[in-house]
Amino acid sequence: NSATYVYTSAAGCDSIVALDLTINYSTTSTDIQVACDSYTWLDGVTYTASNNSATYVYTSAAGCDSIVTLDLTINNSTTSTDTQVACDSFTWLDGMTYTASNNTATFTSTNAAGCDNVATLDLTINYSTTSTDIQVACDSYTWLDGVTYTASNNTATYVYTSASGCDSIVALDLTINYSTTSTDIQVACDSY
């Protein structure tokens, strides 16, 4: 604001013009962004991979060109399958208790990159079984549990692991019949 210029006006007099100059500058900046899977930037482009070379030119408030460079990091969402085998019921990450096999349930959490991880449940439910072992024996009976019973019993149970890995319960229904002894008293003459 100190420059001056002297010139002769149309009337033949000296005229002095003082310069009051403001210089506005173009600017450059970097727009740092982190997104999951895709990001739509100022330029209207949707980016699905990291990018640090895209630029966008706009007019600043001062009326000058300004250039923004994109520094974009794209992190990806993940998917996983949680394979489970359980007996009778299973409570999963989603808090639900499943009593039948299921391969459609999903649960969304955040992965290490801060994006969604969608887990799909692959659940096989095997079932425990119950059965009754009906036995009839004379005097005593040694059962699966290793106990020798000398009286009828319908309360004993035995638990074992089935081929599917689940508990199987067998209930004993035992009837004990007893041997008898008797004396045959005979009186005979000459022969018997």
C-alpha positions as CSV (number, residue, x, y, z in Angstrom):
1,N,0.0,0.0,0.0
2,S,3.0,2.3,-0.5
3,A,3.5,2.3,-4.2
4,T,2.5,5.5,-6.1
5,Y,2.3,6.5,-9.7
6,V,2.4,10.0,-11.0
7,Y,0.7,10.9,-14.4
8,T,-0.6,13.9,-16.1
9,S,-4.3,14.2,-16.1
10,A,-6.4,15.4,-19.0
11,A,-6.4,18.9,-17.4
12,G,-2.5,18.9,-17.7
13,C,-1.9,18.5,-14.0
14,D,0.1,16.0,-12.1
15,S,-2.1,13.2,-10.7
16,I,-0.8,10.7,-8.1
17,V,-2.3,7.3,-7.8
18,A,-1.5,5.3,-4.6
19,L,-1.7,1.6,-4.9
20,D,-3.6,-0.3,-2.1
21,L,-3.0,-3.9,-3.2
22,T,-4.1,-7.1,-1.5
23,I,-2.7,-10.4,-2.9
24,N,-4.7,-13.5,-2.1
25,Y,-3.0,-16.8,-2.6
26,S,-4.1,-20.1,-4.0
27,T,-4.0,-22.8,-1.4
28,T,-3.2,-26.5,-1.4
29,S,-4.4,-28.9,1.3
30,T,-4.7,-32.6,1.9
31,D,-7.9,-34.2,2.8
32,I,-7.1,-37.3,4.9
33,Q,-9.9,-39.8,5.0
34,V,-10.3,-43.4,6.3
35,A,-13.3,-45.3,5.2
36,C,-14.7,-48.9,5.1
37,D,-15.2,-50.5,1.7
38,S,-15.8,-47.3,-0.3
39,Y,-15.8,-43.5,-0.1
40,T,-17.4,-40.8,-2.2
41,W,-15.2,-37.7,-2.3
42,L,-15.7,-34.0,-3.2
43,D,-15.2,-34.8,-6.9
44,G,-18.2,-37.1,-6.9
45,V,-16.2,-40.3,-7.5
46,T,-16.7,-43.3,-5.3
47,Y,-13.4,-44.9,-4.5
48,T,-13.2,-48.5,-3.5
49,A,-9.4,-48.7,-3.0
50,S,-6.9,-46.4,-1.2
51,N,-5.9,-43.3,-3.2
52,N,-3.4,-40.5,-2.6
53,S,-3.3,-38.9,-6.0
54,A,-6.8,-37.6,-6.7
55,T,-7.1,-33.8,-6.7
56,Y,-10.0,-31.4,-6.7
57,V,-9.8,-27.7,-7.7
58,Y,-12.3,-25.2,-6.2
59,T,-12.5,-21.4,-5.8
60,S,-11.7,-20.3,-2.3
61,A,-13.6,-17.5,-0.4
62,A,-10.8,-15.1,-1.6
63,G,-11.6,-16.0,-5.2
64,C,-8.5,-18.0,-5.9
65,D,-8.0,-21.5,-7.1
66,S,-7.5,-24.0,-4.2
67,I,-6.3,-27.5,-4.7
68,V,-7.2,-30.4,-2.4
69,T,-5.4,-33.7,-2.6
70,L,-7.1,-36.8,-1.4
71,D,-5.2,-39.1,1.0
72,L,-7.7,-42.0,1.3
73,T,-7.2,-45.2,3.2
74,I,-9.9,-47.9,2.4
75,N,-10.2,-50.6,5.0
76,N,-12.4,-53.6,4.1
77,S,-15.2,-55.3,5.9
78,T,-14.8,-59.0,6.5
79,T,-17.0,-62.1,6.7
80,S,-16.4,-65.2,8.7
81,T,-18.2,-68.5,9.5
82,D,-18.5,-69.7,13.0
83,T,-18.8,-73.5,12.9
84,Q,-20.3,-75.0,16.1
85,V,-21.5,-78.4,17.1
86,A,-23.6,-78.6,20.3
87,C,-25.9,-80.9,22.3
88,D,-29.5,-79.9,22.6
89,S,-29.0,-76.1,22.6
90,F,-26.4,-73.4,21.9
91,T,-26.2,-69.8,22.9
92,W,-24.3,-67.7,20.3
93,L,-22.7,-64.3,20.1
94,D,-26.1,-62.7,19.3
95,G,-27.4,-63.8,22.7
96,M,-29.9,-66.2,21.1
97,T,-30.2,-69.8,22.3
98,Y,-30.7,-72.2,19.4
99,T,-32.3,-75.6,19.8
100,A,-32.1,-76.6,16.2
101,S,-29.3,-76.6,13.6
102,N,-28.9,-73.2,11.9
103,N,-26.8,-71.9,9.1
104,T,-28.4,-68.5,8.4
105,A,-28.0,-66.5,11.6
106,T,-25.5,-63.6,11.4
107,F,-23.9,-61.3,13.9
108,T,-22.1,-58.0,13.0
109,S,-19.1,-56.8,15.0
110,T,-16.2,-54.6,14.3
111,N,-13.0,-56.0,12.9
112,A,-9.4,-54.8,13.7
113,A,-9.6,-52.3,10.9
114,G,-12.7,-50.7,12.4
115,C,-15.0,-52.1,9.7
116,D,-17.9,-54.5,9.9
117,N,-17.2,-58.2,10.4
118,V,-20.3,-60.3,9.6
119,A,-20.1,-63.7,11.1
120,T,-22.5,-66.4,9.9
121,L,-23.4,-69.3,12.2
122,D,-23.0,-72.9,11.0
123,L,-24.5,-74.8,13.9
124,T,-25.2,-78.5,14.1
125,I,-27.4,-79.5,17.1
126,N,-27.2,-83.1,18.2
127,Y,-29.7,-84.3,20.7
128,S,-29.4,-86.2,23.9
129,T,-31.5,-89.4,24.0
130,T,-33.4,-91.2,26.7
131,S,-34.3,-94.8,26.7
132,T,-35.6,-97.5,29.0
133,D,-33.8,-100.8,29.5
134,I,-36.4,-103.4,30.4
135,Q,-35.0,-106.4,32.1
136,V,-36.4,-109.4,33.9
137,A,-34.0,-111.6,36.0
138,C,-33.9,-114.3,38.6
139,D,-32.5,-113.4,42.0
140,S,-30.0,-110.7,40.9
141,Y,-29.0,-108.6,37.8
142,T,-25.7,-106.7,37.1
143,W,-26.5,-103.7,35.0
144,L,-24.5,-101.2,32.8
145,D,-23.6,-99.1,35.8
146,G,-21.8,-102.1,37.3
147,V,-24.2,-102.5,40.2
148,T,-25.7,-105.9,41.0
149,Y,-29.4,-105.5,41.9
150,T,-31.1,-108.0,44.0
151,A,-34.5,-106.3,44.0
152,S,-36.7,-104.9,41.3
153,N,-35.7,-101.3,40.4
154,N,-37.2,-98.6,38.1
155,T,-35.2,-95.6,39.4
156,A,-31.6,-96.4,38.4
157,T,-30.2,-94.4,35.5
158,Y,-27.0,-94.6,33.5
159,V,-25.5,-91.7,31.4
160,Y,-23.1,-92.3,28.6
161,T,-21.9,-90.3,25.6
162,S,-23.6,-91.2,22.3
163,A,-21.8,-91.4,18.9
164,S,-22.9,-87.7,18.3
165,G,-21.1,-86.7,21.5
166,C,-24.2,-86.0,23.5
167,D,-25.4,-87.4,26.8
168,S,-27.7,-90.4,26.5
169,I,-29.6,-91.5,29.5
170,V,-30.8,-95.1,30.0
171,A,-33.4,-95.8,32.7
172,L,-33.5,-99.3,34.2
173,D,-36.9,-101.1,34.5
174,L,-35.8,-104.2,36.3
175,T,-38.1,-107.0,37.6
176,I,-36.4,-109.5,39.9
177,N,-38.1,-112.8,40.2
178,Y,-36.9,-115.0,43.0
179,S,-35.9,-118.7,42.8
180,T,-37.8,-120.8,45.3
181,T,-36.9,-123.8,47.4
182,S,-39.4,-126.3,48.7
183,T,-39.4,-129.7,50.4
184,D,-41.2,-132.6,48.9
185,I,-42.2,-134.8,51.8
186,Q,-43.2,-138.3,50.6
187,V,-44.1,-141.4,52.5
188,A,-44.1,-144.6,50.5
189,C,-44.3,-148.3,50.9
190,D,-42.2,-150.7,48.9
191,S,-41.3,-148.3,46.1
192,Y,-41.6,-144.7,45.1
